[in-house]
Amino acid sequence: MPKVYYHVKRSVEYKVFLTKHYRNRRLRDSEFVLDFEEIYVIDSKTKSITRAKVLVTVPGGRSRDRRKDLLIIRDGGNSFKIIDKSERDDPTAVIEREEWSKTRQEMENHLRKLRDFHVSNWF
């Protein structure tokens, strides 16, 4: 009996985010600051390089102190937001909020099946 081998092709998707440094190039230097307002995304799935749209919620504009900036990457690298470090949420609160919306959507889908059961039961 011949042996049969299966070849599974897996698609791996990577996104690389390129940022520029705003001040000094040395990481350990106190003047080293990354410029989060200008981010480029290299996407391996679409084989493209695009400039990301970054939402800046920090007051002060371009002349602000960038050492207190915190970049939030959401939706698998589709949305970017800059906030102040003092506004950072606790990681458990973020996870609970995301899980709540996901479980709520799953429950809504389940209840939707039950609501129209009398209609779908006829088929």
Secondary structure, 3 states (H helix, E strand, C coil): CCCCCCCCCCCCCCEEEEEEECCCCCCCCCCCCEEEEEEEEEECCCCEEEECCEEECCCCHHHCCHHHEEEEEECCCCEEEEEEHHHCCCHHHHHHHHHHHHHHHHHHHHHHHHHCHHHHCCC
